[in-house]
Amino acid sequence: MERWFGKYSEVLYAVMRVVVGLLFACHGAQKLFGVLGGQTHLSDPMLVAAGVIEFVGGSLVALRLWAGYAAFVASGEMAVAYSRCTRRADSGQSSTRASSRPCTASSSCMLHPEGQVR
């Protein structure tokens, strides 16, 4: 990307990191607090764990505090979500979350030429 964007690549990496981090944090806030059109899922321990990982991890990525570790954990959480949702969709159960969004989100968190989140 540095070849294409030149001197703007650092700014674009920062913008991408903040946007992806805030999207993760908002998705976690939906699960934990029921804000932004979401519902609280405090009765399901898996969704509570996912909400905490998304909210805390997304905030850390957006603030660039331990961003590499937070992105790694969030990436693993989204990989589990992707596998659980696609398995549910393949078995014939209805799932509104069976899509490529978790895979895209986990990939974008780890995206950087040197393998680190900026």
N, C-alpha and C positions, 0 to 999 in steps of 0.2 A: 504494500500500500504506500510505502514511502516513495516509491518510484513514481506513482501516479499523483499523489497529493503533495509531494515535496515538503515545503516548509509548513504546511498546514496539517501534516500527519499527526503531530503531537496533540494539537488542539482537537482534531477529529477523534483520536483515541480517548482523550479525556471526556469528550461529549458522549461517545458511545458507552464508556464506563459508567458515567453518571446516569444516562438514560436506562441502560440495562439494570443497573443497581436499583434505581427508583421503581422500575417495573416489577422487579422481584419483590421489593419492599411493599409495594401496593398490593401485590397478589397475596403476600403473607398477611397483610393487614385485613384483607377481605376475609381470610379464613379465621383469623384470631379475633377481630373486633367487629366484623360484620359491616364495615364501612365500604364506600365506593360501590354500592349495589350488591355486596356479598352477603352471605349468611355465616354466622358463627358455626364452627364445627367442633365445639369443645367436647362433645361426647365421643368423638372418634380419636383415639390416641395417635393414629398414623397421620391424620390431618392436622392435629395440634403440633406434632413434631415437624411436619412439612411447613406449617405456618410460621413456626419459630425460626426454622432454617431460612425460609424465604425472607422474613421480615428482618431478622438480624443480619443474615448474610448479604441481602440486598443493600441494607444500610451501610454495612462495612465496605462493600464494593464501591458504592456511590461516594463514600467519604475517603476512600483509598487507605483505609486502616486494615491491615492484614488482608488486603484484597486478594492476594493469590490463594491464601488458605480458604477464605470465605468463598471464592469462586469455585475452588475445587470441591468443597462440601456441597455447595448449591448445585454444581454440575452433577454430582453423584445423586443428589436428591431428585433432580429432574430426570435423570436416567431411570431411577426406580419408578417414578411417576409414569414415564413413558412406557416402560415395560408392563406395569400393572394395567394401564389403560388400554394398551393394544391387546393384551391378553384377554381383558374383559370384553373388548369389542369382537375379538376373534371367536369367543365362546358364545356369542349371540346375545349377551346382555347389553342393555342400552347404556351408552356412555357418551355424554356430551363432551368429554375431555379427550376422547381418542383422536388425536390429531398429531401433527408434527410440531406443534408449538413447544412442548417441553424439550424436544430434541434441538430445536432452533435456539431456544433460550440457553440451554446448557452449552451449546457450541459457541455462542456469542460471548459467554462469560470467559471462556478460555482462549478466545481469539487474540492472538498477537504473534508477530513474526518470531520473536525470541522466546515464545512460550510462557510469557509472564503477563499479568494484567497490569496495565499502567494506571 
